[in-house]
């Protein structure tokens, strides 16, 4: 595994990770994200359905806990994890835990993982001295890259941890990729990219899907503010969405909802025959309406999760494509400002 940087702008790194996979002929663009999976399957989606999504990352994320549970089966199968989960050509990243639901401690590595590239984990909590010690010692080891763990948290502690993140990445070699765990909101992603992070997990679209939400934030930094509002279906709807979020925060109802999404379980979408996002090229937006997704959600139809997952994945992957394009064109400041205006 080799990192090739083509551009560094104010700490933001643009490039490719090369020599990936058994044949070492795969590459992955950075900044980028992994494909979030549950035991090798994208939530709610079949492999056939997944092919209808544009921009799917080259690398899929598995968890050590899921591999531990399947250890005996994989040992008996003897043809590898990739073929077992139906993704023989995919690149696989095994994380210590599921970012959505952390696994219990106590699992250890096994023979399935012995030929894998090892990623060094940077720990230390919120203590600067321990973070730096962990970074310096891990950088000495023969690892293929670095996992920055324990930086997720509420908005108050995040700012403190971002200061730690800047100090930690300064201690790491430039020629190895940095992956961060537990960061998924678009505004937080951009803050971490500015501090030298290359790869992210894509659990955020799954979380939005699970609460009946659709990602609707704009990442087209070339549009003017008026066009952005039109793309998101009008100023009045934007005001309604903001009011809806504030109301939920006050009442304590579904406090996890963010300003980057709409809650399609709300009655206001019962007769909304617009696509989830105007101009979106995903299968869901080209074929179905908000009213239909609302109907599927309130009647507990499984198709709701499938369609929302398809849209939310494609929208999120498109966001990372936009980040890379903004870096290429020296427009990251415009993208950051656009996302900042949409953050609550």
MARBA-112554 format. One record per residue (C-alpha): residue number from 1; x, y, z. Coordinates in steps of 0.05 Angstrom, whole numbers. Example, Ala and Ser with C-alpha at 12.3 -4.5 7.8 and 13.67 -1.06 7.14 Angstrom:
residues 2
k/c1/c2/c3
1/246/-90/156
2/273/-21/143
END
This chain:
residues 344
k/c1/c2/c3
1/0/0/0
2/29/67/-21
3/2/137/-14
4/15/186/-71
5/-2/258/-57
6/-16/305/-115
7/-34/367/-76
8/-34/393/-4
9/-73/456/10
10/-73/484/81
11/-65/414/109
12/-118/383/62
13/-88/324/25
14/-109/304/-46
15/-82/241/-78
16/-89/166/-87
17/-74/104/-46
18/-41/55/-94
19/-18/-18/-94
20/-81/-42/-59
21/-109/-113/-59
22/-76/-180/-70
23/-55/-162/-140
24/-35/-92/-119
25/-70/-61/-179
26/-126/-25/-143
27/-126/49/-125
28/-169/93/-80
29/-178/169/-83
30/-169/212/-21
31/-202/247/12
32/-252/191/10
33/-294/143/51
34/-304/69/58
35/-367/30/41
36/-402/17/108
37/-428/-55/112
38/-459/-103/161
39/-419/-168/157
40/-400/-151/86
41/-468/-128/61
42/-489/-56/52
43/-549/-45/99
44/-617/-57/65
45/-584/-71/-2
46/-567/-132/-43
47/-504/-134/-85
48/-547/-125/-147
49/-580/-63/-118
50/-513/-35/-96
51/-490/-34/-169
52/-544/18/-184
53/-509/68/-138
54/-458/115/-170
55/-390/128/-137
56/-388/67/-91
57/-320/68/-55
58/-269/17/-76
59/-259/-8/-4
60/-313/-39/40
61/-312/-38/116
62/-320/-101/157
63/-316/-106/233
64/-272/-151/274
65/-332/-172/316
66/-369/-198/254
67/-308/-237/231
68/-300/-266/301
69/-372/-290/299
70/-360/-324/232
71/-291/-351/249
72/-311/-425/249
73/-351/-418/184
74/-293/-381/149
75/-243/-434/173
76/-287/-489/144
77/-300/-449/79
78/-226/-440/65
79/-235/-393/6
80/-228/-325/40
81/-273/-272/69
82/-284/-235/3
83/-312/-294/-34
84/-353/-315/26
85/-391/-249/29
86/-399/-246/-47
87/-347/-190/-58
88/-286/-229/-84
89/-258/-169/-122
90/-269/-116/-68
91/-218/-86/-22
92/-235/-100/50
93/-219/-59/112
94/-229/-93/180
95/-243/-42/235
96/-238/-56/309
97/-312/-41/321
98/-376/-20/286
99/-380/56/288
100/-455/52/297
101/-456/-1/352
102/-387/-13/383
103/-371/-86/395
104/-351/-114/464
105/-277/-119/480
106/-240/-185/481
107/-235/-206/408
108/-166/-222/382
109/-137/-228/312
110/-139/-296/278
111/-110/-332/218
112/-160/-299/171
113/-125/-232/182
114/-52/-253/184
115/-37/-233/111
116/-71/-166/117
117/-38/-97/119
118/-38/-74/192
119/-64/-5/209
120/-34/27/271
121/-85/55/320
122/-72/123/353
123/-103/128/423
124/-95/172/484
125/-164/202/497
126/-164/278/508
127/-94/280/538
128/-45/315/492
129/17/280/521
130/-14/211/512
131/-39/225/442
132/30/249/420
133/65/190/454
134/17/142/419
135/28/176/351
136/104/177/357
137/110/105/380
138/60/79/328
139/96/117/273
140/158/76/288
141/122/11/274
142/118/-24/205
143/45/-6/194
144/10/11/128
145/-29/70/155
146/-60/100/217
147/-128/98/250
148/-145/160/291
149/-191/132/344
150/-233/165/398
151/-243/233/365
152/-318/228/359
153/-361/264/411
154/-411/320/421
155/-399/387/387
156/-368/417/451
157/-315/364/459
158/-304/359/384
159/-270/427/380
160/-222/407/435
161/-207/341/399
162/-196/377/333
163/-138/414/367
164/-111/346/388
165/-121/320/318
166/-77/375/288
167/-21/358/336
168/-27/284/324
169/-26/286/248
170/36/331/251
171/73/272/283
172/53/222/229
173/93/208/164
174/65/242/102
175/69/179/59
176/18/137/96
177/-58/145/97
178/-97/168/158
179/-166/141/173
180/-211/169/228
181/-264/131/266
182/-333/157/286
183/-335/222/244
184/-390/226/192
185/-427/293/191
186/-407/334/130
187/-384/395/170
188/-341/351/216
189/-312/314/156
190/-287/379/126
191/-256/401/192
192/-218/336/197
193/-195/339/124
194/-165/407/140
195/-125/373/194
196/-95/320/149
197/-146/262/151
198/-153/221/87
199/-207/169/98
200/-274/165/134
201/-327/113/149
202/-394/119/114
203/-439/100/172
204/-473/169/172
205/-519/153/112
206/-540/89/147
207/-558/126/211
208/-599/176/171
209/-635/119/136
210/-651/83/201
211/-688/144/228
212/-728/153/164
213/-686/210/138
214/-660/231/70
215/-596/271/59
216/-614/336/24
217/-554/382/37
218/-522/416/-23
219/-449/407/-39
220/-448/442/-107
221/-402/500/-88
222/-409/529/-159
223/-482/548/-149
224/-502/616/-121
225/-544/617/-57
226/-609/628/-94
227/-598/567/-139
228/-581/526/-77
229/-648/543/-46
230/-684/525/-110
231/-646/459/-114
232/-671/443/-44
233/-742/460/-64
234/-752/532/-43
235/-740/581/14
236/-804/565/50
237/-786/491/54
238/-717/509/81
239/-750/550/136
240/-798/493/152
241/-740/444/158
242/-701/490/205
243/-764/501/247
244/-776/426/249
245/-705/413/274
246/-711/467/328
247/-778/439/350
248/-748/370/357
249/-689/397/397
250/-736/433/445
251/-783/374/455
252/-726/324/459
253/-756/284/401
254/-705/249/357
255/-648/294/379
256/-601/259/330
257/-632/291/269
258/-586/340/233
259/-597/399/187
260/-567/359/131
261/-629/315/124
262/-705/316/123
263/-748/270/165
264/-795/236/116
265/-839/207/171
266/-867/278/181
267/-938/289/156
268/-915/350/116
269/-888/302/63
270/-953/263/54
271/-971/302/-9
272/-901/324/-30
273/-891/296/-100
274/-821/323/-110
275/-760/277/-111
276/-718/274/-48
277/-669/323/-80
278/-682/359/-146
279/-629/342/-197
280/-606/280/-160
281/-589/223/-208
282/-599/165/-158
283/-649/110/-173
284/-696/134/-117
285/-700/206/-139
286/-709/188/-213
287/-767/140/-199
288/-801/159/-134
289/-827/218/-93
290/-823/242/-22
291/-897/225/-13
292/-884/153/-34
293/-825/145/13
294/-868/175/69
295/-922/124/54
296/-871/67/56
297/-845/91/123
298/-912/100/158
299/-934/31/134
300/-868/-1/156
301/-852/-27/86
302/-781/-55/79
303/-774/-19/11
304/-768/47/49
305/-700/28/76
306/-676/3/8
307/-694/67/-29
308/-669/113/26
309/-604/75/31
310/-593/80/-44
311/-604/155/-43
312/-565/169/21
313/-504/129/-1
314/-502/161/-69
315/-511/231/-40
316/-456/220/11
317/-407/190/-40
318/-422/249/-85
319/-403/296/-28
320/-334/264/-25
321/-327/270/-100
322/-343/344/-92
323/-290/351/-39
324/-237/323/-85
325/-259/368/-143
326/-259/429/-97
327/-187/413/-76
328/-166/404/-149
329/-196/472/-167
330/-175/509/-104
331/-248/518/-84
332/-249/483/-17
333/-263/548/20
334/-327/557/-21
335/-349/486/-6
336/-334/494/68
337/-375/559/71
338/-433/525/35
339/-433/466/84
340/-424/513/144
341/-487/553/124
342/-527/488/124
343/-501/462/191
344/-541/473/254
END
